[in-house]
Amino acid sequence: MADSGINLHAKSHLLKVYETVLLFGPISLDEVFPIIGRSRSSTFRCLKQLEAAGWIRTLINKHHFVATAFMDELVSKGAVSMPEVDLISLPAREAALAHKMHTDIGMLISNSHFLLAESTDRAKKANTPMLPLQGNCALVAYCIKERLDPERAARRVEAVHRDTPQEFTAQAVGNCCRALQEKAYFICPDEMSSTIGLTFPSGQIGAVSISPRKIGAANVGALEKCSLRLVDALKGCGVAIGPAV
């Protein structure tokens, strides 16, 4: 049986049992309890609890368990984090906390839609659409999508900001693409922010932006230092910095 690569021991007994059924089902009681390292009787009680709650069910042979569609139904009705955000949220938060910065994480969810997924700034709401000329997080993602080609990226941004002068769009996009070509991040001195473009193993494109918690509390040097630390942390998660190679 394959290794899930997930630290089951760090989770509650009931969750361990559910996760095991979800990953390896259909699976029998005799296969479950050795995986989670608990007694047969204790594992059986957990299976029955999960079955009563509707999270799992037995196959018609009555010997094997499988996860039901109940969780999918709940997920479709609730707010659920993207797996890419799960992957980078901890290192992004830790790097920003160490330098007293705010952190924004966003994802390009289509060719013309960027979503601010999470932010440590309470004034910003999660799962909020963001246009490329309204926030550097979105602008960087658009540039990454076009592999840092200023002309192509400008056309994509112009399609979203139809009423914005083309000269302004071209300048903003050009500055962003040049910065990302020279470094792994785009520092905007006017906004005192630094943004890193990301390409995930799934192909998903996103960005992480950092900025001081208080106006005037940081300078470009502090942003550079935090950016370098954050780049190293994100690389450690297996995420490509900038466009995929």
Secondary structure as UniProt FT lines:
FT   HELIX           8..10
FT   HELIX           13..24
FT   STRAND          27..28
FT   HELIX           29..36
FT   HELIX           40..53
FT   STRAND          56..58
FT   TURN            60..61
FT   STRAND          64..67
FT   HELIX           70..77
FT   HELIX           83..98
FT   TURN            99..100
FT   STRAND          101..110
FT   TURN            111..112
FT   STRAND          113..119
FT   TURN            122..123
FT   STRAND          128..129
FT   TURN            132..134
FT   HELIX           136..145
FT   TURN            146..148
FT   HELIX           150..160
FT   TURN            162..163
FT   HELIX           166..182
FT   STRAND          186..188
FT   TURN            189..192
FT   STRAND          193..199
FT   TURN            201..202
FT   STRAND          205..212
FT   TURN            215..216
FT   HELIX           220..235
FT   TURN            236..238
FT   STRAND          240..241
//
